[in-house]
Amino acid sequence: MIHEEIPYSPVVHAKNWHLIRVPVKRVREHDGYIYTVYVGDNHQRTFDNNSLPDVLKVKFAMILVHDWTHVSDDNLIKMELYSNKQTPELSEVGWRASESYFCLILDRLYLISLQGGKLIKDI
């Protein structure tokens, strides 16, 4: 069986070790969007408008109200996805990198939950 390589993985935030830059691809479908969240090396989660977690919905809402410099998906350089070239106010929220690609900033514990891990609280 041939496995397609997943092109993106989470990367630690440039200024805060507890935050992670998480790539997301948003593709328009006939009745909304499909979101592919790259939660780990060769690990992705897919959501639609109804199943997208509220935390991610809020981040998308904040990102989408800002203007962005148009970049087609074909012209997106992989490393530029992880760099905020839009507005500094979004540095700990996330940004739009191209037509379909976004980079969301998540804390480590939330990313672990998206990966399917269980959070263990201190007793």
C-alpha positions as CSV (number, residue, x, y, z in Angstrom):
1,M,0.0,0.0,0.0
2,I,1.3,3.5,-0.9
3,H,0.9,6.2,1.7
4,E,0.8,9.8,0.6
5,E,3.2,11.9,2.6
6,I,1.6,14.6,4.6
7,P,3.3,17.8,3.6
8,Y,3.2,19.8,6.8
9,S,3.8,19.3,10.5
10,P,3.5,21.5,13.6
11,V,6.5,23.7,14.5
12,V,7.3,25.4,17.8
13,H,6.5,29.1,17.9
14,A,9.5,31.3,17.3
15,K,9.1,33.3,20.6
16,N,7.1,31.1,23.0
17,W,8.1,27.4,23.6
18,H,4.5,26.6,24.9
19,L,2.9,27.6,21.6
20,I,2.9,25.6,18.4
21,R,2.5,26.8,14.8
22,V,0.0,24.4,13.3
23,P,-0.7,24.3,9.5
24,V,-4.3,24.1,8.3
25,K,-5.6,23.7,4.8
26,R,-9.1,25.1,4.2
27,V,-10.8,24.0,1.0
28,R,-14.2,25.1,-0.2
29,E,-16.8,22.4,-0.7
30,H,-20.3,22.8,-2.1
31,D,-21.9,23.5,1.3
32,G,-19.0,25.0,3.3
33,Y,-15.4,24.3,4.0
34,I,-13.3,21.2,4.8
35,Y,-10.4,21.9,7.2
36,T,-7.3,19.6,7.3
37,V,-5.3,20.2,10.4
38,Y,-1.7,18.9,10.4
39,V,-1.4,17.8,14.0
40,G,1.8,15.8,13.8
41,D,4.3,14.2,11.5
42,N,2.2,12.2,9.1
43,H,-0.9,12.8,11.2
44,Q,-3.8,15.0,10.2
45,R,-7.3,15.6,11.3
46,T,-10.1,16.6,9.0
47,F,-13.2,18.7,10.0
48,D,-16.1,20.3,8.3
49,N,-17.9,23.5,9.3
50,N,-20.0,21.7,11.9
51,S,-17.2,19.6,13.5
52,L,-14.4,22.2,13.5
53,P,-13.6,22.8,17.2
54,D,-14.8,26.2,18.6
55,V,-11.2,27.2,19.5
56,L,-10.3,26.9,15.8
57,K,-13.4,28.6,14.7
58,V,-12.6,31.6,16.8
59,K,-9.0,31.8,15.5
60,F,-10.3,31.6,11.9
61,A,-12.8,34.4,12.6
62,M,-10.0,36.6,13.9
63,I,-7.7,35.9,11.0
64,L,-10.3,36.3,8.3
65,V,-11.2,39.9,9.4
66,H,-7.7,41.1,8.6
67,D,-6.5,42.0,5.1
68,W,-3.9,39.6,3.7
69,T,-1.4,39.7,0.8
70,H,-2.7,37.3,-1.8
71,V,-0.5,34.3,-2.5
72,S,-1.7,31.4,-4.6
73,D,-1.2,27.9,-3.1
74,D,1.2,27.1,-6.0
75,N,3.4,30.0,-5.0
76,L,3.5,29.2,-1.3
77,I,7.0,28.4,-0.1
78,K,6.8,25.8,2.7
79,M,8.8,27.8,5.3
80,E,6.7,31.0,4.6
81,L,3.7,29.2,5.9
82,Y,5.2,29.3,9.4
83,S,6.0,33.0,9.2
84,N,3.5,35.8,10.0
85,K,3.8,38.1,7.0
86,Q,0.4,39.7,7.7
87,T,-0.2,41.7,10.8
88,P,1.8,41.5,14.1
89,E,-1.5,41.4,16.1
90,L,-2.0,37.8,14.9
91,S,1.4,36.5,16.1
92,E,-0.2,34.4,18.8
93,V,-3.5,33.7,17.0
94,G,-2.5,32.6,13.5
95,W,-2.4,34.0,10.0
96,R,-3.3,33.3,6.4
97,A,-0.4,32.2,4.3
98,S,-2.1,31.6,0.9
99,E,-5.5,31.0,-0.7
100,S,-6.0,27.7,1.2
101,Y,-3.3,27.5,3.8
102,F,-3.3,29.0,7.3
103,C,-1.1,28.7,10.3
104,L,-2.9,28.6,13.7
105,I,-1.1,29.1,17.0
106,L,-2.1,26.5,19.6
107,D,-0.8,25.7,23.0
108,R,0.8,22.3,23.5
109,L,-2.0,20.8,25.6
110,Y,-4.6,21.7,23.0
111,L,-2.5,20.2,20.2
112,I,-2.1,17.0,22.2
113,S,-5.9,16.8,22.5
114,L,-6.3,17.3,18.7
115,Q,-3.8,14.5,18.2
116,G,-6.1,12.2,20.2
117,G,-4.0,12.2,23.4
118,K,-5.5,12.4,26.8
119,L,-4.7,15.3,29.1
120,I,-3.5,14.3,32.5
121,K,-4.1,16.9,35.3
122,D,-1.9,17.2,38.3
123,I,-3.5,15.8,41.4
